[in-house]
């Protein structure tokens, strides 16, 4: 029974898709900026937040977040940071 449960859990979705803004507090936006700067900068130059519109960031982060090994919350906070920085 335990083995079957573990197998079923491992076959489920690993990540919740970001579909739009979720976090709005300045603390969460700041955390998103920190994760963005520390995680994304490991492999390439940081892109300008204005490079993409909101939907473009959803697609880009869906591809890049797993490579950066971001948690679902980190993924969401990075997206929310980029969207907030893009609006300025």
C-alpha positions as CSV (number, residue, x, y, z in Angstrom):
1,X,0.0,0.0,0.0
2,X,2.8,2.4,0.9
3,X,4.7,1.6,-2.3
4,X,1.5,2.2,-4.4
5,X,0.9,5.6,-2.6
6,X,4.5,6.7,-3.2
7,X,4.3,5.7,-6.9
8,X,1.0,7.6,-7.4
9,X,2.4,10.7,-5.7
10,X,5.5,10.6,-7.9
11,X,3.3,10.4,-11.1
12,X,1.3,13.5,-10.1
13,X,2.0,17.1,-11.3
14,X,5.3,18.4,-9.9
15,X,4.6,22.1,-10.4
16,X,1.7,24.3,-10.2
17,X,1.6,26.6,-13.3
18,X,1.8,30.3,-12.8
19,X,-1.2,31.9,-14.6
20,X,-1.0,35.4,-13.3
21,X,-0.1,37.6,-10.3
22,X,-0.6,36.2,-6.8
23,X,1.7,37.9,-4.4
24,X,1.4,41.7,-4.0
25,X,3.2,42.5,-0.7
26,X,6.4,44.4,-1.0
27,X,8.1,41.7,1.0
28,X,7.1,39.0,-1.4
29,X,8.0,41.1,-4.4
30,X,11.4,41.8,-2.8
31,X,11.9,38.0,-2.3
32,X,11.0,37.4,-5.9
33,X,13.7,39.9,-7.0
34,X,16.3,38.2,-4.8
35,X,15.4,34.8,-6.1
36,X,15.5,36.2,-9.7
37,X,18.9,37.8,-9.2
38,X,20.5,34.8,-7.3
39,X,19.0,31.9,-9.3
40,X,18.8,33.2,-12.9
41,X,22.2,35.0,-12.8
42,X,23.9,31.6,-12.2
43,X,23.5,30.6,-15.8
44,X,23.0,33.7,-17.9
45,X,22.8,37.5,-17.8
46,X,19.7,38.7,-16.2
47,X,17.0,39.8,-18.7
48,X,15.4,43.2,-18.4
49,X,11.9,42.8,-16.9
50,X,10.5,44.8,-19.8
51,X,11.7,42.2,-22.2
52,X,8.4,40.4,-22.1
53,X,4.8,41.2,-21.5
54,X,3.1,39.3,-18.6
55,X,2.1,36.3,-20.8
56,X,5.6,36.1,-22.2
57,X,7.1,35.8,-18.7
58,X,4.6,33.0,-17.9
59,X,6.0,31.0,-20.9
60,X,9.6,31.9,-20.2
61,X,9.4,31.0,-16.5
62,X,7.6,27.8,-17.2
63,X,10.6,26.8,-19.2
64,X,13.3,28.2,-16.9
65,X,12.0,27.6,-13.4
66,X,12.6,23.9,-13.5
67,X,16.2,24.4,-14.7
68,X,16.8,26.8,-11.8
69,X,15.1,24.3,-9.5
70,X,12.7,26.9,-8.1
71,X,9.9,25.9,-5.8
72,X,6.4,26.7,-6.8
73,X,6.4,29.7,-4.4
74,X,9.7,31.0,-5.7
75,X,8.5,30.6,-9.3
76,X,5.4,32.7,-8.4
77,X,7.4,35.3,-6.6
78,X,9.8,35.7,-9.5
79,X,6.9,36.1,-11.9
80,X,5.2,38.6,-9.6
81,X,8.5,40.6,-9.3
82,X,9.0,40.7,-13.0
83,X,5.4,41.8,-13.7
84,X,5.6,44.5,-11.0
85,X,9.0,45.8,-12.3
86,X,7.5,45.7,-15.9
87,X,4.7,48.0,-14.9
88,X,6.9,50.8,-13.7
